[in-house]
Amino acid sequence: MIKVLVNGACGRMGSMVVKTVLSDEELELVGAVDIKGGADAGEIANAGKCGVIVAENLGEELDRSGAEVMIDFTRPDVVFRNVMTALEHKVSPVVGTTGLTDAQKEEIRQASEKQGVPVLIAPNFAIGAVLLMVLSAQAAKYMPEVEIIELHHDQKLDAPSGTAAQTAEMIAKVRAEHAQGHPDEKEKAGWEGARGADYQGMHVHSVRLPGYVASQEVIFGGLGQVLKLRHDTTSRESFMPGVVLAAKQVRSLKGLTVGLEHLLK
């Protein structure tokens, strides 16, 4: 069995991960960490008492638990430090928290290679969302005029979402950088930001409203036609198969891997 520690165990995603790990025959919950420590992780996740008490100090719990994999669903402002702490303790991070900068990812890559401990960072663990990213990159080869709209709950801190950023990066690899729209649109724009963020000529729009979990639409325009690819997450349960897949396979990887698509065979 793979020994798993869940970081952010008392949050909405973290508690669901705890419940999922407890129900999987190949995974063993050996540790749980959250700023709200002290309670039984299983009881917090409505999975019954499991004997794993939520700790507050990540480093100490990594030592105590003997974990092989740390699943992190915390916050953008602490995730980098969490990953580096896990690497120092020779534990493989599986990261679902978004907001890491390119510079931070490069530091993680270097630390991962130095320690010989693999890392997986996934902007989205929903299999359908991963397929959306892959299909978008394929479509962009033939329809390079594209815009991205991502919609999330109003408590999400980072924008654009990690999924949207990853989608844009994957499209950029197969699409020559160029500005879209009328060449004079910036001069005529009435409100600053009305066209969204600009990434290599693509426009990315972030919506934050209560009622959403996570959705993304990628719109391609061509002569006389429009292609829309969309994925909607209606429940956080959609992320769990991807989390389990990552926890089981991360130790077989090398260095830093970004994106769950690399595990889909």
GUROLO-44801 format. One record per residue (C-alpha): residue in three letters; x, y, z. Coordinates in nm, 4 decimals. Example, Ala and Ser with C-alpha at 12.3 -4.5 7.8 and 13.67 -1.06 7.14 Angstrom:
<pt><aa>ALA</aa><xx>1.2300</xx><yy>-0.4500</yy><zz>0.7800</zz></pt>
<pt><aa>SER</aa><xx>1.3670</xx><yy>-0.1060</yy><zz>0.7140</zz></pt>
***
This chain:
<pt><aa>MET</aa><xx>0.0000</xx><yy>0.0000</yy><zz>0.0000</zz></pt>
<pt><aa>ILE</aa><xx>0.1109</xx><yy>0.3547</yy><zz>-0.0755</zz></pt>
<pt><aa>LYS</aa><xx>0.1429</xx><yy>0.5682</yy><zz>0.2366</zz></pt>
<pt><aa>VAL</aa><xx>-0.0317</xx><yy>0.9032</yy><zz>0.1872</zz></pt>
<pt><aa>LEU</aa><xx>-0.0356</xx><yy>1.2285</yy><zz>0.3828</zz></pt>
<pt><aa>VAL</aa><xx>-0.3072</xx><yy>1.4819</yy><zz>0.3013</zz></pt>
<pt><aa>ASN</aa><xx>-0.2128</xx><yy>1.8475</yy><zz>0.3464</zz></pt>
<pt><aa>GLY</aa><xx>-0.5078</xx><yy>2.0842</yy><zz>0.3855</zz></pt>
<pt><aa>ALA</aa><xx>-0.7075</xx><yy>1.7938</yy><zz>0.5257</zz></pt>
<pt><aa>CYS</aa><xx>-0.9864</xx><yy>2.0056</yy><zz>0.6759</zz></pt>
<pt><aa>GLY</aa><xx>-1.0711</xx><yy>2.1997</yy><zz>0.3605</zz></pt>
<pt><aa>ARG</aa><xx>-1.3425</xx><yy>2.1107</yy><zz>0.1114</zz></pt>
<pt><aa>MET</aa><xx>-1.1047</xx><yy>1.9364</yy><zz>-0.1264</zz></pt>
<pt><aa>GLY</aa><xx>-0.8757</xx><yy>1.8027</yy><zz>0.1440</zz></pt>
<pt><aa>SER</aa><xx>-1.1523</xx><yy>1.6308</yy><zz>0.3396</zz></pt>
<pt><aa>MET</aa><xx>-1.2786</xx><yy>1.4698</yy><zz>0.0194</zz></pt>
<pt><aa>VAL</aa><xx>-0.9270</xx><yy>1.3447</yy><zz>-0.0538</zz></pt>
<pt><aa>VAL</aa><xx>-0.9083</xx><yy>1.1986</yy><zz>0.2980</zz></pt>
<pt><aa>LYS</aa><xx>-1.2332</xx><yy>1.0116</yy><zz>0.2419</zz></pt>
<pt><aa>THR</aa><xx>-1.1145</xx><yy>0.8873</yy><zz>-0.0975</zz></pt>
<pt><aa>VAL</aa><xx>-0.7792</xx><yy>0.7645</yy><zz>0.0347</zz></pt>
<pt><aa>LEU</aa><xx>-0.9511</xx><yy>0.5813</yy><zz>0.3196</zz></pt>
<pt><aa>SER</aa><xx>-1.1777</xx><yy>0.3997</yy><zz>0.0747</zz></pt>
<pt><aa>ASP</aa><xx>-0.9042</xx><yy>0.2886</yy><zz>-0.1675</zz></pt>
<pt><aa>GLU</aa><xx>-0.7511</xx><yy>-0.0554</yy><zz>-0.1112</zz></pt>
<pt><aa>GLU</aa><xx>-0.4110</xx><yy>0.0476</yy><zz>-0.2492</zz></pt>
<pt><aa>LEU</aa><xx>-0.3713</xx><yy>0.3679</yy><zz>-0.0471</zz></pt>
<pt><aa>GLU</aa><xx>-0.3111</xx><yy>0.4092</yy><zz>0.3261</zz></pt>
<pt><aa>LEU</aa><xx>-0.3777</xx><yy>0.7362</yy><zz>0.5084</zz></pt>
<pt><aa>VAL</aa><xx>-0.0834</xx><yy>0.7795</yy><zz>0.7452</zz></pt>
<pt><aa>GLY</aa><xx>-0.0956</xx><yy>1.1539</yy><zz>0.8070</zz></pt>
<pt><aa>ALA</aa><xx>-0.3073</xx><yy>1.4668</yy><zz>0.7813</zz></pt>
<pt><aa>VAL</aa><xx>-0.2116</xx><yy>1.8320</yy><zz>0.8216</zz></pt>
<pt><aa>ASP</aa><xx>-0.4144</xx><yy>2.1516</yy><zz>0.8450</zz></pt>
<pt><aa>ILE</aa><xx>-0.4018</xx><yy>2.4836</yy><zz>1.0273</zz></pt>
<pt><aa>LYS</aa><xx>-0.7113</xx><yy>2.3522</yy><zz>1.2098</zz></pt>
<pt><aa>GLY</aa><xx>-0.5469</xx><yy>2.0574</yy><zz>1.3819</zz></pt>
<pt><aa>GLY</aa><xx>-0.6510</xx><yy>1.8271</yy><zz>1.6636</zz></pt>
<pt><aa>ALA</aa><xx>-0.9463</xx><yy>1.6282</yy><zz>1.5288</zz></pt>
<pt><aa>ASP</aa><xx>-0.9648</xx><yy>1.2841</yy><zz>1.3700</zz></pt>
<pt><aa>ALA</aa><xx>-0.9206</xx><yy>1.3218</yy><zz>0.9927</zz></pt>
<pt><aa>GLY</aa><xx>-1.1797</xx><yy>1.0545</yy><zz>0.9159</zz></pt>
<pt><aa>GLU</aa><xx>-1.4459</xx><yy>1.2190</yy><zz>1.1296</zz></pt>
<pt><aa>ILE</aa><xx>-1.3835</xx><yy>1.5560</yy><zz>0.9619</zz></pt>
<pt><aa>ALA</aa><xx>-1.4341</xx><yy>1.3873</yy><zz>0.6246</zz></pt>
<pt><aa>ASN</aa><xx>-1.7541</xx><yy>1.2146</yy><zz>0.7450</zz></pt>
<pt><aa>ALA</aa><xx>-1.5847</xx><yy>0.8806</yy><zz>0.6878</zz></pt>
<pt><aa>GLY</aa><xx>-1.5797</xx><yy>0.7616</yy><zz>1.0490</zz></pt>
<pt><aa>LYS</aa><xx>-1.2937</xx><yy>0.7642</yy><zz>1.2990</zz></pt>
<pt><aa>CYS</aa><xx>-0.9701</xx><yy>0.6446</yy><zz>1.1371</zz></pt>
<pt><aa>GLY</aa><xx>-0.7131</xx><yy>0.7105</yy><zz>1.4098</zz></pt>
<pt><aa>VAL</aa><xx>-0.5198</xx><yy>0.9747</yy><zz>1.2125</zz></pt>
<pt><aa>ILE</aa><xx>-0.5230</xx><yy>1.2999</yy><zz>1.4072</zz></pt>
<pt><aa>VAL</aa><xx>-0.4851</xx><yy>1.6190</yy><zz>1.2039</zz></pt>
<pt><aa>ALA</aa><xx>-0.1503</xx><yy>1.7815</yy><zz>1.2851</zz></pt>
<pt><aa>GLU</aa><xx>-0.0514</xx><yy>2.1450</yy><zz>1.2361</zz></pt>
<pt><aa>ASN</aa><xx>0.3209</xx><yy>2.1131</yy><zz>1.1572</zz></pt>
<pt><aa>LEU</aa><xx>0.3881</xx><yy>1.9656</yy><zz>0.8136</zz></pt>
<pt><aa>GLY</aa><xx>0.7554</xx><yy>1.8839</yy><zz>0.8649</zz></pt>
<pt><aa>GLU</aa><xx>0.6963</xx><yy>1.7038</yy><zz>1.1929</zz></pt>
<pt><aa>GLU</aa><xx>0.4042</xx><yy>1.5053</yy><zz>1.0493</zz></pt>
<pt><aa>LEU</aa><xx>0.6072</xx><yy>1.4026</yy><zz>0.7446</zz></pt>
<pt><aa>ASP</aa><xx>0.8713</xx><yy>1.2645</yy><zz>0.9804</zz></pt>
<pt><aa>ARG</aa><xx>0.6229</xx><yy>1.0935</yy><zz>1.2114</zz></pt>
<pt><aa>SER</aa><xx>0.4001</xx><yy>0.9398</yy><zz>0.9465</zz></pt>
<pt><aa>GLY</aa><xx>0.6553</xx><yy>0.7829</yy><zz>0.7140</zz></pt>
<pt><aa>ALA</aa><xx>0.4518</xx><yy>0.9063</yy><zz>0.4182</zz></pt>
<pt><aa>GLU</aa><xx>0.5635</xx><yy>0.8348</yy><zz>0.0624</zz></pt>
<pt><aa>VAL</aa><xx>0.3229</xx><yy>1.0772</yy><zz>-0.1066</zz></pt>
<pt><aa>MET</aa><xx>0.1870</xx><yy>1.4162</yy><zz>0.0069</zz></pt>
<pt><aa>ILE</aa><xx>-0.1366</xx><yy>1.5317</yy><zz>-0.1572</zz></pt>
<pt><aa>ASP</aa><xx>-0.1630</xx><yy>1.9100</yy><zz>-0.1260</zz></pt>
<pt><aa>PHE</aa><xx>-0.4853</xx><yy>2.1088</yy><zz>-0.1552</zz></pt>
<pt><aa>THR</aa><xx>-0.4016</xx><yy>2.4199</yy><zz>0.0467</zz></pt>
<pt><aa>ARG</aa><xx>-0.3565</xx><yy>2.7813</yy><zz>-0.0706</zz></pt>
<pt><aa>PRO</aa><xx>-0.1496</xx><yy>2.9568</yy><zz>-0.3379</zz></pt>
<pt><aa>ASP</aa><xx>0.0464</xx><yy>3.1522</yy><zz>-0.0749</zz></pt>
<pt><aa>VAL</aa><xx>0.1759</xx><yy>2.8408</yy><zz>0.1061</zz></pt>
<pt><aa>VAL</aa><xx>0.1902</xx><yy>2.5653</yy><zz>-0.1574</zz></pt>
<pt><aa>PHE</aa><xx>0.5471</xx><yy>2.6376</yy><zz>-0.2694</zz></pt>
<pt><aa>ARG</aa><xx>0.6799</xx><yy>2.6099</yy><zz>0.0855</zz></pt>
<pt><aa>ASN</aa><xx>0.4793</xx><yy>2.2894</yy><zz>0.1355</zz></pt>
<pt><aa>VAL</aa><xx>0.6290</xx><yy>2.1292</yy><zz>-0.1754</zz></pt>
<pt><aa>MET</aa><xx>0.9840</xx><yy>2.2210</yy><zz>-0.0795</zz></pt>
<pt><aa>THR</aa><xx>0.9278</xx><yy>2.0831</yy><zz>0.2714</zz></pt>
<pt><aa>ALA</aa><xx>0.8007</xx><yy>1.7540</yy><zz>0.1295</zz></pt>
<pt><aa>LEU</aa><xx>1.1043</xx><yy>1.7261</yy><zz>-0.0992</zz></pt>
<pt><aa>GLU</aa><xx>1.3386</xx><yy>1.7876</yy><zz>0.1954</zz></pt>
<pt><aa>HIS</aa><xx>1.1732</xx><yy>1.4876</yy><zz>0.3656</zz></pt>
<pt><aa>LYS</aa><xx>1.1999</xx><yy>1.2702</yy><zz>0.0496</zz></pt>
<pt><aa>VAL</aa><xx>0.8204</xx><yy>1.2647</yy><zz>0.0072</zz></pt>
<pt><aa>SER</aa><xx>0.6648</xx><yy>1.2998</yy><zz>-0.3404</zz></pt>
<pt><aa>PRO</aa><xx>0.4193</xx><yy>1.5915</yy><zz>-0.3662</zz></pt>
<pt><aa>VAL</aa><xx>0.0981</xx><yy>1.5579</yy><zz>-0.5668</zz></pt>
<pt><aa>VAL</aa><xx>-0.0180</xx><yy>1.9176</yy><zz>-0.5972</zz></pt>
<pt><aa>GLY</aa><xx>-0.3691</xx><yy>2.0326</yy><zz>-0.6794</zz></pt>
<pt><aa>THR</aa><xx>-0.3235</xx><yy>2.3827</yy><zz>-0.5393</zz></pt>
<pt><aa>THR</aa><xx>-0.2831</xx><yy>2.6341</yy><zz>-0.8212</zz></pt>
<pt><aa>GLY</aa><xx>-0.0987</xx><yy>2.9655</yy><zz>-0.8232</zz></pt>
<pt><aa>LEU</aa><xx>0.2652</xx><yy>2.8529</yy><zz>-0.8520</zz></pt>
<pt><aa>THR</aa><xx>0.4740</xx><yy>3.0871</yy><zz>-1.0671</zz></pt>
<pt><aa>ASP</aa><xx>0.7036</xx><yy>2.9693</yy><zz>-1.3457</zz></pt>
<pt><aa>ALA</aa><xx>1.0028</xx><yy>3.0650</yy><zz>-1.1298</zz></pt>
<pt><aa>GLN</aa><xx>0.8705</xx><yy>2.8569</yy><zz>-0.8405</zz></pt>
<pt><aa>LYS</aa><xx>0.8094</xx><yy>2.5602</yy><zz>-1.0703</zz></pt>
<pt><aa>GLU</aa><xx>1.1682</xx><yy>2.5836</yy><zz>-1.1904</zz></pt>
<pt><aa>GLU</aa><xx>1.2939</xx><yy>2.5822</yy><zz>-0.8292</zz></pt>
<pt><aa>ILE</aa><xx>1.0760</xx><yy>2.2781</yy><zz>-0.7630</zz></pt>
<pt><aa>ARG</aa><xx>1.2133</xx><yy>2.1057</yy><zz>-1.0716</zz></pt>
<pt><aa>GLN</aa><xx>1.5700</xx><yy>2.1641</yy><zz>-0.9579</zz></pt>
<pt><aa>ALA</aa><xx>1.4993</xx><yy>2.0488</yy><zz>-0.6017</zz></pt>
<pt><aa>SER</aa><xx>1.3169</xx><yy>1.7412</yy><zz>-0.7300</zz></pt>
<pt><aa>GLU</aa><xx>1.6126</xx><yy>1.6401</yy><zz>-0.9447</zz></pt>
<pt><aa>LYS</aa><xx>1.8630</xx><yy>1.7117</yy><zz>-0.6661</zz></pt>
<pt><aa>GLN</aa><xx>1.6687</xx><yy>1.5060</yy><zz>-0.4103</zz></pt>
<pt><aa>GLY</aa><xx>1.5757</xx><yy>1.2343</yy><zz>-0.6594</zz></pt>
<pt><aa>VAL</aa><xx>1.2118</xx><yy>1.2703</yy><zz>-0.5573</zz></pt>
<pt><aa>PRO</aa><xx>0.9432</xx><yy>1.3037</yy><zz>-0.8287</zz></pt>
<pt><aa>VAL</aa><xx>0.6743</xx><yy>1.5734</yy><zz>-0.8173</zz></pt>
<pt><aa>LEU</aa><xx>0.3390</xx><yy>1.5974</yy><zz>-0.9959</zz></pt>
<pt><aa>ILE</aa><xx>0.1587</xx><yy>1.9304</yy><zz>-1.0300</zz></pt>
<pt><aa>ALA</aa><xx>-0.1847</xx><yy>1.9122</yy><zz>-1.1923</zz></pt>
<pt><aa>PRO</aa><xx>-0.3869</xx><yy>2.2280</yy><zz>-1.2631</zz></pt>
<pt><aa>ASN</aa><xx>-0.6930</xx><yy>2.0034</yy><zz>-1.2811</zz></pt>
<pt><aa>PHE</aa><xx>-0.7514</xx><yy>1.6431</yy><zz>-1.1726</zz></pt>
<pt><aa>ALA</aa><xx>-1.0846</xx><yy>1.5987</yy><zz>-1.3529</zz></pt>
<pt><aa>ILE</aa><xx>-1.0281</xx><yy>1.3598</yy><zz>-1.6425</zz></pt>
<pt><aa>GLY</aa><xx>-1.2743</xx><yy>1.5527</yy><zz>-1.8601</zz></pt>
<pt><aa>ALA</aa><xx>-1.0893</xx><yy>1.8799</yy><zz>-1.8017</zz></pt>
<pt><aa>VAL</aa><xx>-0.7594</xx><yy>1.7154</yy><zz>-1.8927</zz></pt>
<pt><aa>LEU</aa><xx>-0.9141</xx><yy>1.5861</yy><zz>-2.2142</zz></pt>
<pt><aa>LEU</aa><xx>-1.0418</xx><yy>1.9385</yy><zz>-2.2864</zz></pt>
<pt><aa>MET</aa><xx>-0.6867</xx><yy>2.0721</yy><zz>-2.2645</zz></pt>
<pt><aa>VAL</aa><xx>-0.5498</xx><yy>1.7993</yy><zz>-2.4911</zz></pt>
<pt><aa>LEU</aa><xx>-0.8282</xx><yy>1.8429</yy><zz>-2.7476</zz></pt>
<pt><aa>SER</aa><xx>-0.7844</xx><yy>2.2215</yy><zz>-2.7420</zz></pt>
<pt><aa>ALA</aa><xx>-0.4174</xx><yy>2.1858</yy><zz>-2.8316</zz></pt>
<pt><aa>GLN</aa><xx>-0.5104</xx><yy>1.9573</yy><zz>-3.1185</zz></pt>
<pt><aa>ALA</aa><xx>-0.7800</xx><yy>2.1933</yy><zz>-3.2488</zz></pt>
<pt><aa>ALA</aa><xx>-0.5489</xx><yy>2.4958</yy><zz>-3.2319</zz></pt>
<pt><aa>LYS</aa><xx>-0.3262</xx><yy>2.3424</yy><zz>-3.5003</zz></pt>
<pt><aa>TYR</aa><xx>-0.6081</xx><yy>2.3943</yy><zz>-3.7489</zz></pt>
<pt><aa>MET</aa><xx>-0.8044</xx><yy>2.6805</yy><zz>-3.5913</zz></pt>
<pt><aa>PRO</aa><xx>-0.5500</xx><yy>2.9148</yy><zz>-3.4287</zz></pt>
<pt><aa>GLU</aa><xx>-0.7959</xx><yy>3.1969</yy><zz>-3.3513</zz></pt>
<pt><aa>VAL</aa><xx>-0.9015</xx><yy>3.1117</yy><zz>-2.9966</zz></pt>
<pt><aa>GLU</aa><xx>-1.0252</xx><yy>3.2586</yy><zz>-2.6690</zz></pt>
<pt><aa>ILE</aa><xx>-1.0602</xx><yy>3.0941</yy><zz>-2.3276</zz></pt>
<pt><aa>ILE</aa><xx>-1.3327</xx><yy>3.1569</yy><zz>-2.0715</zz></pt>
<pt><aa>GLU</aa><xx>-1.2950</xx><yy>2.9986</yy><zz>-1.7277</zz></pt>
<pt><aa>LEU</aa><xx>-1.5646</xx><yy>3.0131</yy><zz>-1.4602</zz></pt>
<pt><aa>HIS</aa><xx>-1.5128</xx><yy>2.9318</yy><zz>-1.0922</zz></pt>
<pt><aa>HIS</aa><xx>-1.6695</xx><yy>2.9854</yy><zz>-0.7505</zz></pt>
<pt><aa>ASP</aa><xx>-1.6204</xx><yy>3.3285</yy><zz>-0.6008</zz></pt>
<pt><aa>GLN</aa><xx>-1.3809</xx><yy>3.2081</yy><zz>-0.3286</zz></pt>
<pt><aa>LYS</aa><xx>-1.1070</xx><yy>3.1121</yy><zz>-0.5743</zz></pt>
<pt><aa>LEU</aa><xx>-0.8047</xx><yy>3.3347</yy><zz>-0.5155</zz></pt>
<pt><aa>ASP</aa><xx>-0.5992</xx><yy>3.3060</yy><zz>-0.8345</zz></pt>
<pt><aa>ALA</aa><xx>-0.6902</xx><yy>3.4212</yy><zz>-1.1848</zz></pt>
<pt><aa>PRO</aa><xx>-0.6650</xx><yy>3.2939</yy><zz>-1.4443</zz></pt>
<pt><aa>SER</aa><xx>-0.7176</xx><yy>2.9429</yy><zz>-1.3171</zz></pt>
<pt><aa>GLY</aa><xx>-0.4355</xx><yy>2.6931</yy><zz>-1.3401</zz></pt>
<pt><aa>THR</aa><xx>-0.6406</xx><yy>2.4998</yy><zz>-1.5939</zz></pt>
<pt><aa>ALA</aa><xx>-0.6822</xx><yy>2.8038</yy><zz>-1.8176</zz></pt>
<pt><aa>ALA</aa><xx>-0.3140</xx><yy>2.8906</yy><zz>-1.7905</zz></pt>
<pt><aa>GLN</aa><xx>-0.2123</xx><yy>2.5347</yy><zz>-1.8743</zz></pt>
<pt><aa>THR</aa><xx>-0.4565</xx><yy>2.5281</yy><zz>-2.1672</zz></pt>
<pt><aa>ALA</aa><xx>-0.3126</xx><yy>2.8511</yy><zz>-2.3045</zz></pt>
<pt><aa>GLU</aa><xx>0.0429</xx><yy>2.7197</yy><zz>-2.2692</zz></pt>
<pt><aa>MET</aa><xx>-0.0453</xx><yy>2.3952</yy><zz>-2.4488</zz></pt>
<pt><aa>ILE</aa><xx>-0.2129</xx><yy>2.5891</yy><zz>-2.7310</zz></pt>
<pt><aa>ALA</aa><xx>0.0834</xx><yy>2.8271</yy><zz>-2.7576</zz></pt>
<pt><aa>LYS</aa><xx>0.3153</xx><yy>2.5337</yy><zz>-2.8319</zz></pt>
<pt><aa>VAL</aa><xx>0.1264</xx><yy>2.4587</yy><zz>-3.1552</zz></pt>
<pt><aa>ARG</aa><xx>0.0094</xx><yy>2.8100</yy><zz>-3.2479</zz></pt>
<pt><aa>ALA</aa><xx>0.2284</xx><yy>3.0931</yy><zz>-3.3733</zz></pt>
<pt><aa>GLU</aa><xx>0.2030</xx><yy>3.3961</yy><zz>-3.1443</zz></pt>
<pt><aa>HIS</aa><xx>-0.0159</xx><yy>3.6633</yy><zz>-3.3001</zz></pt>
<pt><aa>ALA</aa><xx>-0.2656</xx><yy>3.9299</yy><zz>-3.1962</zz></pt>
<pt><aa>GLN</aa><xx>-0.6331</xx><yy>3.8521</yy><zz>-3.2467</zz></pt>
<pt><aa>GLY</aa><xx>-0.9165</xx><yy>4.0889</yy><zz>-3.3230</zz></pt>
<pt><aa>HIS</aa><xx>-0.9132</xx><yy>4.4247</yy><zz>-3.4986</zz></pt>
<pt><aa>PRO</aa><xx>-0.5673</xx><yy>4.5882</yy><zz>-3.4986</zz></pt>
<pt><aa>ASP</aa><xx>-0.7139</xx><yy>4.9114</yy><zz>-3.3586</zz></pt>
<pt><aa>GLU</aa><xx>-0.9266</xx><yy>4.7534</yy><zz>-3.0851</zz></pt>
<pt><aa>LYS</aa><xx>-0.7005</xx><yy>4.8753</yy><zz>-2.8008</zz></pt>
<pt><aa>GLU</aa><xx>-0.7409</xx><yy>5.2346</yy><zz>-2.9136</zz></pt>
<pt><aa>LYS</aa><xx>-1.1191</xx><yy>5.1984</yy><zz>-2.9255</zz></pt>
<pt><aa>ALA</aa><xx>-1.1637</xx><yy>4.9994</yy><zz>-2.6016</zz></pt>
<pt><aa>GLY</aa><xx>-1.4024</xx><yy>5.1738</yy><zz>-2.3634</zz></pt>
<pt><aa>TRP</aa><xx>-1.3129</xx><yy>4.9879</yy><zz>-2.0423</zz></pt>
<pt><aa>GLU</aa><xx>-0.9682</xx><yy>4.8664</yy><zz>-1.9564</zz></pt>
<pt><aa>GLY</aa><xx>-0.9609</xx><yy>4.4892</yy><zz>-1.9302</zz></pt>
<pt><aa>ALA</aa><xx>-1.2786</xx><yy>4.4355</yy><zz>-2.1291</zz></pt>
<pt><aa>ARG</aa><xx>-1.0952</xx><yy>4.1976</yy><zz>-2.3626</zz></pt>
<pt><aa>GLY</aa><xx>-0.9514</xx><yy>3.9939</yy><zz>-2.0758</zz></pt>
<pt><aa>ALA</aa><xx>-0.5909</xx><yy>3.8941</yy><zz>-2.0207</zz></pt>
<pt><aa>ASP</aa><xx>-0.3608</xx><yy>3.8638</yy><zz>-2.3204</zz></pt>
<pt><aa>TYR</aa><xx>-0.1378</xx><yy>3.5560</yy><zz>-2.3476</zz></pt>
<pt><aa>GLN</aa><xx>0.0655</xx><yy>3.5489</yy><zz>-2.6699</zz></pt>
<pt><aa>GLY</aa><xx>-0.2263</xx><yy>3.7111</yy><zz>-2.8512</zz></pt>
<pt><aa>MET</aa><xx>-0.4941</xx><yy>3.4851</yy><zz>-2.6997</zz></pt>
<pt><aa>HIS</aa><xx>-0.7528</xx><yy>3.6397</yy><zz>-2.4707</zz></pt>
<pt><aa>VAL</aa><xx>-0.8360</xx><yy>3.4662</yy><zz>-2.1422</zz></pt>
<pt><aa>HIS</aa><xx>-1.1415</xx><yy>3.5660</yy><zz>-1.9370</zz></pt>
<pt><aa>SER</aa><xx>-1.1975</xx><yy>3.4762</yy><zz>-1.5704</zz></pt>
<pt><aa>VAL</aa><xx>-1.5457</xx><yy>3.4659</yy><zz>-1.4156</zz></pt>
<pt><aa>ARG</aa><xx>-1.5946</xx><yy>3.4366</yy><zz>-1.0377</zz></pt>
<pt><aa>LEU</aa><xx>-1.9509</xx><yy>3.3760</yy><zz>-0.9172</zz></pt>
<pt><aa>PRO</aa><xx>-2.1250</xx><yy>3.1719</yy><zz>-0.6468</zz></pt>
<pt><aa>GLY</aa><xx>-2.2871</xx><yy>2.8607</yy><zz>-0.7864</zz></pt>
<pt><aa>TYR</aa><xx>-1.9941</xx><yy>2.7528</yy><zz>-1.0013</zz></pt>
<pt><aa>VAL</aa><xx>-1.7462</xx><yy>2.4825</yy><zz>-0.9042</zz></pt>
<pt><aa>ALA</aa><xx>-1.5169</xx><yy>2.4867</yy><zz>-1.2081</zz></pt>
<pt><aa>SER</aa><xx>-1.5949</xx><yy>2.5273</yy><zz>-1.5773</zz></pt>
<pt><aa>GLN</aa><xx>-1.3977</xx><yy>2.6148</yy><zz>-1.8864</zz></pt>
<pt><aa>GLU</aa><xx>-1.4906</xx><yy>2.6913</yy><zz>-2.2447</zz></pt>
<pt><aa>VAL</aa><xx>-1.2415</xx><yy>2.7192</yy><zz>-2.5295</zz></pt>
<pt><aa>ILE</aa><xx>-1.3822</xx><yy>2.8915</yy><zz>-2.8381</zz></pt>
<pt><aa>PHE</aa><xx>-1.2196</xx><yy>2.8623</yy><zz>-3.1807</zz></pt>
<pt><aa>GLY</aa><xx>-1.3228</xx><yy>3.0885</yy><zz>-3.4675</zz></pt>
<pt><aa>GLY</aa><xx>-1.2689</xx><yy>3.0351</yy><zz>-3.8393</zz></pt>
<pt><aa>LEU</aa><xx>-1.4136</xx><yy>3.1388</yy><zz>-4.1719</zz></pt>
<pt><aa>GLY</aa><xx>-1.7874</xx><yy>3.0760</yy><zz>-4.1485</zz></pt>
<pt><aa>GLN</aa><xx>-1.7604</xx><yy>2.8545</yy><zz>-3.8397</zz></pt>
<pt><aa>VAL</aa><xx>-1.7168</xx><yy>2.8438</yy><zz>-3.4622</zz></pt>
<pt><aa>LEU</aa><xx>-1.5992</xx><yy>2.5467</yy><zz>-3.2564</zz></pt>
<pt><aa>LYS</aa><xx>-1.6678</xx><yy>2.5344</yy><zz>-2.8813</zz></pt>
<pt><aa>LEU</aa><xx>-1.5115</xx><yy>2.2881</yy><zz>-2.6383</zz></pt>
<pt><aa>ARG</aa><xx>-1.6475</xx><yy>2.3013</yy><zz>-2.2835</zz></pt>
<pt><aa>HIS</aa><xx>-1.6081</xx><yy>2.1126</yy><zz>-1.9587</zz></pt>
<pt><aa>ASP</aa><xx>-1.8209</xx><yy>2.1612</yy><zz>-1.6467</zz></pt>
<pt><aa>THR</aa><xx>-1.7369</xx><yy>2.0295</yy><zz>-1.3027</zz></pt>
<pt><aa>THR</aa><xx>-2.0610</xx><yy>1.9941</yy><zz>-1.1084</zz></pt>
<pt><aa>SER</aa><xx>-1.9082</xx><yy>1.8255</yy><zz>-0.8037</zz></pt>
<pt><aa>ARG</aa><xx>-1.5618</xx><yy>1.8047</yy><zz>-0.6506</zz></pt>
<pt><aa>GLU</aa><xx>-1.5987</xx><yy>1.4269</yy><zz>-0.6658</zz></pt>
<pt><aa>SER</aa><xx>-1.4933</xx><yy>1.4587</yy><zz>-1.0306</zz></pt>
<pt><aa>PHE</aa><xx>-1.1368</xx><yy>1.5280</yy><zz>-0.9168</zz></pt>
<pt><aa>MET</aa><xx>-1.0975</xx><yy>1.2127</yy><zz>-0.7094</zz></pt>
<pt><aa>PRO</aa><xx>-1.0180</xx><yy>0.9520</yy><zz>-0.9814</zz></pt>
<pt><aa>GLY</aa><xx>-0.7382</xx><yy>1.1771</yy><zz>-1.1037</zz></pt>
<pt><aa>VAL</aa><xx>-0.6048</xx><yy>1.2291</yy><zz>-0.7508</zz></pt>
<pt><aa>VAL</aa><xx>-0.5971</xx><yy>0.8536</yy><zz>-0.6919</zz></pt>
<pt><aa>LEU</aa><xx>-0.4232</xx><yy>0.7955</yy><zz>-1.0258</zz></pt>
<pt><aa>ALA</aa><xx>-0.1596</xx><yy>1.0558</yy><zz>-0.9402</zz></pt>
<pt><aa>ALA</aa><xx>-0.0990</xx><yy>0.9183</yy><zz>-0.5897</zz></pt>
<pt><aa>LYS</aa><xx>-0.0432</xx><yy>0.5707</yy><zz>-0.7292</zz></pt>
<pt><aa>GLN</aa><xx>0.1861</xx><yy>0.6716</yy><zz>-1.0167</zz></pt>
<pt><aa>VAL</aa><xx>0.3849</xx><yy>0.9738</yy><zz>-0.8972</zz></pt>
<pt><aa>ARG</aa><xx>0.6671</xx><yy>0.7622</yy><zz>-0.7523</zz></pt>
<pt><aa>SER</aa><xx>0.7279</xx><yy>0.6079</yy><zz>-1.0942</zz></pt>
<pt><aa>LEU</aa><xx>0.7939</xx><yy>0.9491</yy><zz>-1.2526</zz></pt>
<pt><aa>LYS</aa><xx>1.1175</xx><yy>1.1458</yy><zz>-1.2722</zz></pt>
<pt><aa>GLY</aa><xx>1.1697</xx><yy>1.5091</yy><zz>-1.1788</zz></pt>
<pt><aa>LEU</aa><xx>0.8787</xx><yy>1.7503</yy><zz>-1.2146</zz></pt>
<pt><aa>THR</aa><xx>0.5722</xx><yy>1.6552</yy><zz>-1.4172</zz></pt>
<pt><aa>VAL</aa><xx>0.3090</xx><yy>1.9233</yy><zz>-1.4855</zz></pt>
<pt><aa>GLY</aa><xx>-0.0306</xx><yy>1.8007</yy><zz>-1.5988</zz></pt>
<pt><aa>LEU</aa><xx>-0.2289</xx><yy>1.4839</yy><zz>-1.5422</zz></pt>
<pt><aa>GLU</aa><xx>-0.2353</xx><yy>1.4187</yy><zz>-1.9170</zz></pt>
<pt><aa>HIS</aa><xx>0.1113</xx><yy>1.2647</yy><zz>-1.8861</zz></pt>
<pt><aa>LEU</aa><xx>-0.0388</xx><yy>0.9784</yy><zz>-1.6829</zz></pt>
<pt><aa>LEU</aa><xx>-0.3196</xx><yy>0.8977</yy><zz>-1.9255</zz></pt>
<pt><aa>LYS</aa><xx>-0.2272</xx><yy>0.6025</yy><zz>-2.1425</zz></pt>
***
